[in-house]
Amino acid sequence: MGLSIRAYARHRGVSHVAVKKAIDTGRITPLPDGTIDPDAADAQWAQNTLQPRKAAEQVKVSTAKVRPAPVAAEGVPQREASEPSSPPLSAGGTSLLQARTVNEVLKAQLNKVELAHRKKELVDRAQAVAHVFKLARVERDAWLNWPARISGQMASKLGIDAHQMHVALEAAVREHLIELGELRPRVD
């Protein structure tokens, strides 16, 4: 008999939710009675889990050259005026300055879209798709009606039966419309 999920979470130093998630995703397997063998689960956890971000950040920090800060008369470190201060990193690795920059870029893009909307330079996508569909339907109907309108005139000029001309033209138009129908325009 092994440890309960909560006891194993205390053993690992993680929340019980993290242990449940590890079980659900198959990173660790519980014993048949639902308890967890700590030694086997620790090995499975290490094998099936990606390296934590903190370890990767520590490697980056340790490879950077660090200069000792100048010390004032009382033994308190001071910053040099010529040395630029780097913004502190948050847990995700994004500084406050980077987040503000992204926020300002987003605001600029939204303002650009708002201005284009006010200038009536934008088109409503749903209306444009409906309009193109309507135009295509009108074009198709015009082509389907064309053989009936023109077959009699063409047959008299060529000296052939009007019905045969109508059937031939209608078949050719329908083939052509089927080919056009196979084209799929990309609407992004």
CORTAZI-V971053 format. One record per residue. N is the residue number from 1. RES is the residue in one letter. PSI is psi in whole degrees, 0 to 359 (NA if undefined). Layout:
<<N | RES | PSI> <N | RES | PSI>>
This chain:
<<1 | M | 134> <2 | G | 203> <3 | L | 153> <4 | S | 170> <5 | I | 316> <6 | R | 320> <7 | A | 320> <8 | Y | 325> <9 | A | 318> <10 | R | 320> <11 | H | 318> <12 | R | 338> <13 | G | 30> <14 | V | 174> <15 | S | 159> <16 | H | 335> <17 | V | 321> <18 | A | 322> <19 | V | 317> <20 | K | 321> <21 | K | 321> <22 | A | 322> <23 | I | 314> <24 | D | 323> <25 | T | 355> <26 | G | 12> <27 | R | 324> <28 | I | 154> <29 | T | 131> <30 | P | 165> <31 | L | 165> <32 | P | 331> <33 | D | 3> <34 | G | 352> <35 | T | 175> <36 | I | 128> <37 | D | 114> <38 | P | 323> <39 | D | 313> <40 | A | 319> <41 | A | 323> <42 | D | 318> <43 | A | 316> <44 | Q | 319> <45 | W | 314> <46 | A | 321> <47 | Q | 323> <48 | N | 5> <49 | T | 138> <50 | L | 159> <51 | Q | 135> <52 | P | 154> <53 | R | 325> <54 | K | 320> <55 | A | 319> <56 | A | 321> <57 | E | 324> <58 | Q | 323> <59 | V | 316> <60 | K | 317> <61 | V | 320> <62 | S | 336> <63 | T | 341> <64 | A | 145> <65 | K | 131> <66 | V | 126> <67 | R | 140> <68 | P | 144> <69 | A | 145> <70 | P | 147> <71 | V | 135> <72 | A | 180> <73 | A | 327> <74 | E | 1> <75 | G | 12> <76 | V | 128> <77 | P | 144> <78 | Q | 156> <79 | R | 143> <80 | E | 143> <81 | A | 329> <82 | S | 345> <83 | E | 121> <84 | P | 140> <85 | S | 132> <86 | S | 139> <87 | P | 145> <88 | P | 146> <89 | L | 141> <90 | S | 186> <91 | A | 326> <92 | G | 354> <93 | G | 10> <94 | T | 131> <95 | S | 166> <96 | L | 322> <97 | L | 318> <98 | Q | 320> <99 | A | 319> <100 | R | 321> <101 | T | 314> <102 | V | 319> <103 | N | 317> <104 | E | 322> <105 | V | 317> <106 | L | 317> <107 | K | 319> <108 | A | 318> <109 | Q | 318> <110 | L | 320> <111 | N | 323> <112 | K | 317> <113 | V | 319> <114 | E | 318> <115 | L | 316> <116 | A | 324> <117 | H | 316> <118 | R | 329> <119 | K | 1> <120 | K | 36> <121 | E | 352> <122 | L | 152> <123 | V | 135> <124 | D | 124> <125 | R | 315> <126 | A | 318> <127 | Q | 321> <128 | A | 317> <129 | V | 317> <130 | A | 321> <131 | H | 316> <132 | V | 319> <133 | F | 316> <134 | K | 317> <135 | L | 319> <136 | A | 321> <137 | R | 318> <138 | V | 317> <139 | E | 316> <140 | R | 315> <141 | D | 322> <142 | A | 318> <143 | W | 322> <144 | L | 330> <145 | N | 343> <146 | W | 313> <147 | P | 323> <148 | A | 326> <149 | R | 325> <150 | I | 342> <151 | S | 322> <152 | G | 316> <153 | Q | 317> <154 | M | 320> <155 | A | 321> <156 | S | 324> <157 | K | 325> <158 | L | 348> <159 | G | 36> <160 | I | 174> <161 | D | 133> <162 | A | 324> <163 | H | 316> <164 | Q | 320> <165 | M | 317> <166 | H | 315> <167 | V | 317> <168 | A | 315> <169 | L | 318> <170 | E | 320> <171 | A | 317> <172 | A | 319> <173 | V | 318> <174 | R | 319> <175 | E | 315> <176 | H | 318> <177 | L | 325> <178 | I | 317> <179 | E | 318> <180 | L | 327> <181 | G | 338> <182 | E | 341> <183 | L | 129> <184 | R | 108> <185 | P | 144> <186 | R | 121> <187 | V | 109> <188 | D | NA>>
